[in-house]
Amino acid sequence: MTDLSTLLSVIQSLEVQLHQPEMRNNAELVEKLQHNDFEEISRSGQRYDRQQTLAALKMENSHTQIFSDNFKLTIIAEASLC
C-alpha cells in the first residue's frame, strides 16, 4: 500500500490544479482526472455525478479564485485504492 502522506500529497496536488481556471476549462484534462464513477458533494449538500460536473465546468465563465486547505485522507476500504 502507498504511504498515506504520499497519496494525500498526490491527490491534493491534482485537486488544487483543478482550482485553476485554465485547468477547469480543459475538458479533456478533467475527463482524464475524473473516474467514470466520480461524484462530488457541494457545500450546499447537493450531489453531482461526473457528467453533471463536466457540463457545469464547460459553462463556467467566472475566474473566481478557489481556496482550499486542511486536506485529509481516510481509507474507507483497501479496495478503494485499486
N, C-alpha and C positions, 0 to 999 in steps of 0.2 A: 504494500500500500504506500502511496505517496505521502510524504510528510505533510501534515495538515497546514503548517505555516507556508510551505511552498505552494501548495494547492490554493490556499487563500490568496496568496500574492498574485498568482496567475489569473484567478477569477476576478480579483479586484482590478487588475490592470485592464482586462478586457471590458469590464463594466465601465470603468472610467473612460475608456476610448469611446464607448457608445454615448457618452455625455457630450461629445464634441459634435457640433452641427455638421461638419464635413463628413464625419463617420455615420451619423444618424441618417443623413440623406443619401448614403451609398447603399442602395437596396441589396446589391449583390453581396457586399460585405456582411450586412446584417443577416441576410439569409444564411450565410455560411456560419455565422456565430450562433444563431439560434437553432436549437434542436427542434425537430418536427413536432415534438410534444410540448414545446415551450408554453408556459403560462406565466402571467405576471399579475400581481395584485397591486392595484394603485393605492395611493394614500387614502382615497375615499373608500377603499374596500372593494371596488369593482374589479372583477376578474376579466382578463383579456387573454385570448389564445394567440398563437403565432400569427395567423392571418390577420387578425384584428390589429395586432401591434404593427405589423408591416404596413398595413393600409394607413394607419394613423401616422406613422413616420413619413410616409410619402406625402401626406397632406400638410405636414409641419412647414411653417414658413417663418416661425419665430426663432430668434437666436438667443433666447433666454439661457443664461448660464445655469447649469445643473451642478449642485454641490452635494456630495455625499461623504459620509465618514462613518467611523465606528463599524466597519465591516466585520462580520462574524461568520464563521463556518461551522456548521454542525452536521455531522454524518448521521443520517437517519436510518441508513441501511448500507451494508457493504456493497450490495448490488447496485446502489445508486451511483457508484464511482465508475462503473463499467461503461 
